[in-house]
Amino acid sequence: MRFTTYAYEGVERAGVVRDGVIHPLPPGTTVLSLVEQEALHAAGGEALSAESDLTVDQVRLLPPLKPPSIRDFVGFEAHIEGVAKSLDGLEQVPEEWYRAPNFYFTNPHAAYGAHDDVPVPAGCSVLDFELEVGAVVGRAGRDLTPERAREHIVGYLVFNDWSARDLQKPEKNLGLGFSKGKDFANTLGPYLVTADEVADRRDPDGFLDLEMTVTLNGELIGRDTLANVSWTFEEMVAYAARDAWVRPGDILGSGTCGWGALAEFWGRVGERTPPPLKPGDEVTLTVERLGSVSNRIVPGRTDVYLPRARKRGRTPRP
């Protein structure tokens, strides 16, 4: 099943999508509440039994759910290879990358819908996209094995982890992770697709073989498959749940696929070709079985709040 959250005639609702038609769920029902209750399929089946003439073209698609948290992994070796050269001047993937499926927490309150305009963040002149798949947790868990973790994944969605590369690079130098280079926008959608819809594309090692593509202003510039990720989503969930809880609605990003970001091109080619995103550019990310998100870049704020530190004396107080 494909679940959506949408705005229509000024009202936000949740529904189930089949063949481009939205079958509304009862007023007040949210996709997140159904995930928390482990009631997606029951509610979805009831909604699909009712007639509807509302199509996805008539509504504004919102993020399918409001996630409590978003962990973004770095699961594709090809992406790390290109970006490490572009941002850090490294000629090879850092050895630390191979040791565990590392992640950072990004902003769950900065989500945009599948076709929303995305403004350039303040102070950014090197804007980039990142093509990912997000797995949605459907059941709380802690200290899970990968085998048990499969039961805790309720579905998947397309995830664009927008990046302000010029803001991101100096933040990395502090060693605390990303802040304003990442927390301004992520696109989630177009739907939450339940795990059973892609189960037949799982290979013997547990990887989902789903084609991933990105077009920039209508031109195909990147292609990969989710099967090239170096850890399964079950392994990522298990790692995230080590000594910690994962909760219903949490999203775990796969990391950017190979050729899924401009920074990769820059690292491999040695120059910024294609150039950083600018207002008017349109980025479309498509994942087989999951759908497409397509966002146009628009101007953002021109004022930049950037308070510099006050230098203090280094003499300790008595």
Stockholm file with secondary structure:
# STOCKHOLM 1.0

chainA/1-318         MRFTTYAYEGVERAGVVRDGVIHPLPPGTTVLSLVEQEALHAAGGEALSAESDLTVDQVRLLPPLKPPSIRDFVGFEAHIEGVAKSLDGLEQVPEEWYRAPNFYFTNPHAAYGAHDDVPVPAGCSVLDFELEVGAVVGRAGRDLTPERAREHIVGYLVFNDWSARDLQKPEKNLGLGFSKGKDFANTLGPYLVTADEVADRRDPDGFLDLEMTVTLNGELIGRDTLANVSWTFEEMVAYAARDAWVRPGDILGSGTCGWGALAEFWGRVGERTPPPLKPGDEVTLTVERLGSVSNRIVPGRTDVYLPRARKRGRTPRP
#=GR chainA/1-318 SS CEEEEEEETTEEEEEEEETTEEEECCTTCCHHHHHHTTCHHHHHHHHHTSCCCEEGGGSEEECSSCCSCEEEECCCHHHHHHHHHHHHCCSSCCGGGGGSCCEEEECTTCEECTTCCEECCTTCSCEECCEEEEEEECSCEESCCHHHHGGGEEEEEEEECCEEHHHHHHHHHTTSCCSTTTTTCEEEEEEEEEGGGTGGGBCTTSCBCCEEEEEETTEEEEEEEGGGCSSCHHHHHHHHTTTSEECTTCEEECCCCTTCSHHHHHHHHSSCCSCCBCTTCEEEEEETTTEEEEEEEECCCCCCCCCCCCCCCCCCCC
#=GC SS_cons         CEEEEEEETTEEEEEEEETTEEEECCTTCCHHHHHHTTCHHHHHHHHHTSCCCEEGGGSEEECSSCCSCEEEECCCHHHHHHHHHHHHCCSSCCGGGGGSCCEEEECTTCEECTTCCEECCTTCSCEECCEEEEEEECSCEESCCHHHHGGGEEEEEEEECCEEHHHHHHHHHTTSCCSTTTTTCEEEEEEEEEGGGTGGGBCTTSCBCCEEEEEETTEEEEEEEGGGCSSCHHHHHHHHTTTSEECTTCEEECCCCTTCSHHHHHHHHSSCCSCCBCTTCEEEEEETTTEEEEEEEECCCCCCCCCCCCCCCCCCCC
//
